[in-house]
């Protein structure tokens, strides 16, 4: 997984050997603070955006999943009337691997909308944010057909947590969602 590092000016400084430096281009690309962009997403249209907040309280990382905007459902599901309320899945990663002892967490389904409100707080145990990444996926569940049932992903974002500087007030930011890489 090659990602653009939007935090540092040298990938060697932040030990993210799988990332490439972007420096000040984060705002030009419209990405959120600490957002990592896979090289496969360069030039791709976003599939929406999500508003998140972050704070650290006594070795707990609190992620505020507030709302999303401009969500792009799969065209075939829209045509067939198979779109359902979205939800958000969150994964705390150390490098590219899930944190030991931490399972994926998810919000409840929001009301059916391309601009849903979630207003939920998700908590992870985390004593140190160094080299931690939060993977965010916005998904929905098309109606079941036969035995096969699979959720569909609207988009995802990666956020480098050590770049957020969480020491006081919560950090609130919008993050672009991009299609899942194959």
C-alpha positions in Angstrom: 0.0 0.0 0.0 1.8 3.1 -1.2 0.4 6.3 0.4 1.3 9.9 0.2 2.4 11.3 3.5 0.7 14.6 4.1 2.4 15.1 7.4 6.1 15.3 6.9 8.6 16.6 4.4 10.6 13.5 4.6 9.3 10.0 4.9 12.4 9.0 6.7 11.6 11.5 9.5 8.2 9.9 10.3 9.3 6.3 9.5 6.5 5.8 7.0 8.5 3.9 4.4 5.3 3.1 2.4 4.4 6.7 2.0 5.6 9.5 -0.2 5.9 13.2 1.0 3.4 15.7 -0.2 4.2 18.6 2.1 2.0 21.7 1.7 -0.2 20.1 -1.1 -2.7 18.8 1.5 -4.9 21.8 1.3 -4.6 22.1 -2.4 -5.9 18.5 -2.7 -8.8 19.3 -0.3 -7.7 16.6 2.2 -8.2 16.7 5.9 -5.4 17.1 8.5 -3.3 13.9 8.6 -5.2 12.3 5.7 -3.1 9.8 3.8 -3.8 9.3 0.1 -3.0 6.1 -1.7 -1.1 6.6 -5.0 -3.9 4.7 -6.7 -6.4 7.5 -5.6 -4.4 10.3 -7.3 -6.7 11.8 -10.0 -9.7 9.9 -8.8 -13.0 11.6 -7.8 -13.9 11.5 -4.2 -17.0 9.4 -3.3 -18.0 11.8 -0.6 -16.6 13.2 2.5 -16.9 12.6 6.3 -16.6 14.9 9.2 -14.7 13.5 12.2 -13.5 14.8 15.5 -10.6 13.4 17.6 -9.5 13.7 21.2 -7.5 11.8 23.7 -8.7 11.2 27.3 -6.7 9.1 29.7 -5.2 6.7 27.2 -8.5 6.5 25.2 -8.8 7.8 21.7 -12.3 9.2 21.1 -13.4 9.5 17.5 -16.5 11.6 16.9 -18.3 10.4 13.8 -20.4 13.5 13.0 -21.7 13.5 9.4 -21.0 12.8 5.8 -21.8 14.7 2.6 -22.2 13.9 -1.1 -22.1 10.1 -0.7 -22.0 8.3 -4.0 -23.8 5.0 -3.9 -23.1 2.4 -6.6 -25.0 3.3 -9.8 -26.5 -0.2 -10.3 -27.9 -0.1 -6.8 -29.4 3.3 -7.3 -31.0 2.2 -10.6 -32.4 -1.0 -8.9 -33.6 1.0 -5.8 -31.3 -1.1 -3.6 -29.7 1.6 -1.5 -30.0 1.5 2.2 -28.9 3.7 5.1 -25.1 4.1 5.5 -23.0 3.3 8.5 -19.3 3.8 9.3 -16.7 1.2 10.2 -13.5 2.2 12.0 -10.2 0.3 12.3 -7.3 1.3 14.4 -4.1 0.3 12.7 -0.4 0.1 13.8 1.3 0.6 10.5 -0.8 -1.5 8.2 -1.9 -4.1 10.8 -4.9 -3.9 13.1 -4.0 -3.0 16.7 -3.7 -6.1 19.0 -6.9 -6.4 21.1 -8.8 -3.8 19.1 -11.7 -5.0 16.9 -13.3 -2.9 14.2 -16.0 -0.6 15.5 -19.1 0.7 13.7 -21.7 3.3 14.0 -25.4 2.6 13.8 -27.1 3.1 10.5 -27.9 6.8 9.8 -31.1 7.9 8.1 -31.2 7.2 4.4 -29.5 10.2 2.8 -26.5 11.2 0.7 -25.8 13.7 3.5 -26.3 11.5 6.7 -25.8 12.6 10.3 -24.2 10.0 12.6 -23.4 12.0 15.8 -21.7 9.0 17.6 -18.5 8.7 19.6 -16.4 5.6 19.1 -13.6 4.9 21.7 -10.4 2.9 21.3 -7.8 2.0 23.9 -4.6 3.7 22.8 -1.8 4.9 25.0 0.4 6.1 22.2 -0.6 7.5 18.8 2.8 7.2 17.2 2.6 5.3 14.0 -1.1 4.7 14.4 -3.6 5.1 11.5 -7.3 5.2 11.6 -9.0 3.5 8.6 -12.6 4.8 8.0 -15.0 3.0 5.7 -18.5 4.2 4.8 -20.7 1.3 3.8 -24.3 0.2 3.2 -26.1 -3.1 3.1 -28.0 -3.8 -0.2 -31.1 -6.0 0.3 -30.3 -9.7 0.7 -30.6 -11.9 -2.5 -30.4 -15.6 -1.9 -27.6 -16.8 0.3 -25.1 -14.2 -0.8 -25.2 -11.0 1.1 -22.3 -8.5 1.0 -22.0 -5.0 2.3 -20.9 -2.4 -0.3 -18.4 0.3 0.4 -19.1 3.9 -0.6 -15.6 5.0 0.2 -12.7 5.1 2.7 -10.2 7.4 4.2 -6.9 6.9 6.1 -5.9 9.3 8.9 -2.4 9.4 10.4 -3.2 9.9 14.1 0.3 11.0 15.2 0.0 14.1 12.9 -3.1 15.4 14.7 -1.3 16.8 17.8 -4.1 15.9 20.2 -3.3 17.6 23.4 -6.1 20.0 24.1 -9.5 20.7 22.5 -10.9 18.1 20.1 -9.7 18.3 16.5 -12.6 18.5 14.0 -12.0 17.9 10.3 -13.6 16.8 7.0 -11.9 13.9 5.1 -12.4 12.9 1.5 -13.6 9.4 0.8 -12.1 7.4 -2.0 -13.1 4.1 -3.6 -11.6 0.9 -2.1 -8.3 -0.1 -3.8 -8.4 -3.4 -5.5 
